Amino acid sequence: MLLIMRFKFPILLMMVFCVLPFIVQAQEEDEGYAVRREAASRAAVRQLTDRDPLVHQRAAEVLADFSATEQQRLVEGYRLQEKNDRVKLALDWALYRMGKADAVYGIIKSLGSDSRRQQAVGYLAQLPGPQPLLGFFAHADNKTLIGLLEVMARIGDAETLEFIKPHLTSFDPKVADAARFAEREISS
């Protein structure tokens, strides 16, 4: 027993002195992140009042990146009064990232817009997986379906292929092309 203690104690000491600095560093990095997050969130909230719609859009994207849930009610208010469609879309993305699941409907609706499709695809491609979007395949019009297929080409998995297969033979050649592209991207 004493022999085991002699070997365990130095190993324990070595682990404490080797691992402890990494734990302290990680805590300091977390605190630094929290400070940067708070500063960026405050700056983004101020930018939501700017006259330039591009500044509004970028501010909403920053709030989405940080999932700044403490700003959710404020963002909801700005979303209600916003007139610019690209900014509305960015605010919907921010609200979705803050946990407001029904905000995804505004993003999905934008997939059907030629002017906002790429913005919506860019947001939805940041999702960790395709599951939140699979239910929209059944009721999507062709333009929205093309956007969904573009997103699936980026984040789709093997399960997604069964949602894509029925569209490979679509009468709309754009839908069929998007489905083939998504299938190739997922399969490769």
N, C-alpha and C positions, 0 to 999 in steps of 0.2 A: 504494500500500500504506500509506504514511504517512497519507494522507487517511482511509482506512478505519479505521486505528488511532485517529486523532483522534476519530472519531465513536463508535467502539465503547467506548473507555475511559470517557468520561463516562456513557454508557448503563450500562455495567457498574457504575460507582461508584454511580450513581443506584439501580440495582436492589439493590445490596448494602445501601445505607443505607435504602432504602424497605422492602425485604422482610425484612431481618434482624430488625427489631423484632417483626414478626409471627411469625417463626419462634421467637424467644425467648419471646414471649407464649404461643404454642401449647405449647411445652415446659413452661412454668410451669403452664399450665392442666392439662396431662397429669399433672404431678407432684401438683398439688392434687387432681385426681380420684383418683389412686392413694391419696393419704392419706385422703381422704373414704371411698373404697371400703373400705380396710382397717379404718377405725374403725367403719363401718357393719356390716361383716362380723363383727367381733369382738363388737359389741353384739348383733347378731342371734343369734350362737352362744350368748351368755349367756341370751338370751330363750327359747331352745329348752328350757330347764329350768324355765321359769315354770309355775305351776300352771294358769293360764288358757289354754284351748285357742285362744282368739282371738289371744293373744300368740304362741303357737307358730306359728299359721298365718301371721301377719304376718311373723314372723322368717324363716320358710321363703320367703315371697314376696320379702323383701329379699335373701336369699341367691340366689334365682333371678334377680332383677333385675340383680345384679352378676355372675352366673355365677361364683360364688366357688368355683372348682374346688379350691382348697386345702382346702376344708371338706367335700369330697365324702364321705370315709370317715366322718366324724362324722355327716353328714346321713343316710347309709345306716344307721348304727346307730340313730339316732333313728327312722327310718322303720320299722325292724323292730319296735321296741317301742311305737310309737304306737297308741293305741286309738281316737282320734277320727277319723272318716272324712274330715272336711273338712281336718284337719291332715295326714292321710296323703296326700290329694290335693295339698295345697300342697307337701309334701315330694317327692312324685313330680315335680311341676313343677320344683322346684329341681334335682332330680337330672337331669331331662331337659336343663335349661338348662346343667348342668355337664358335659354330654356323654354321659350314660348313656342311650343311645337306647332301650333296652328299658323305661325308665320311662314311655314314652308309652302303654304298654298299660294301666297303672292309670288314666291320664287318660282314655283312650278308654272304658274300662269305666265310669267315672263319668258319661259322657254319657248312659248308660241309667238313671241314678238321678234321680228327680224332685227330690230335695233337694240334689244336687250338680251338676246339669246346668249351671246358669248359671255356677258357679264354673269348671267345666271348659271351657266355651265361652269364658269370659273369658281363660283361660290360652292355649288353642289359637289364639284370635284374634290373639295376639301373634306368632305364627309369621310369618316373612317371606313365606311362600307356602304354597299348599295341598299341595305334593308329598308331604310326609311322611305325609299323611292319606289319600291317594287309595286306597291298598291296603286300607283298612279298609271301604270301601263294599261290597265283594262279600260279606262275612261278617257284617255288622252286623245285629242285630235291629232291630225298628222303633223302639224308644225311642232306641237308640244312633244310628240313622240320622237321626232328627230332630235330635239334637245335632250330628251331622256336617254336616247341611244348614244348621243355624244358623251354624256356623263358616264354611262355604263362602260363605254370604251376606255375610260380613264380609271374607274374604280370598281368595275364589275368583277365578279368571281364566277366560279363554275355554276353556282346556283342561279346566277343571272342569265346564263345561256338559255334556260328554259323559257324565260320571259322574252328573250330576243328571237328565238326560233320562229314563232308564228309570223314575225314581221319580215322574215327573209323573202317571203313570196308575196309581199304586199303589192297591190295594184299601183300604188304611188311609187314611182321609181326612186324618189328621194328617200323615202322611208326604207325601201329595200336596200339601197346603197348604204344608208346609215347603219342598218342592222348587220349587213355583211362586214362593214368596217368594225363595228363593235365586237362581233364574233371573232374576227381575226385578231383584234387587240387583246381580247381576253384569253384566247386560245394560245397565243404566242408567249 
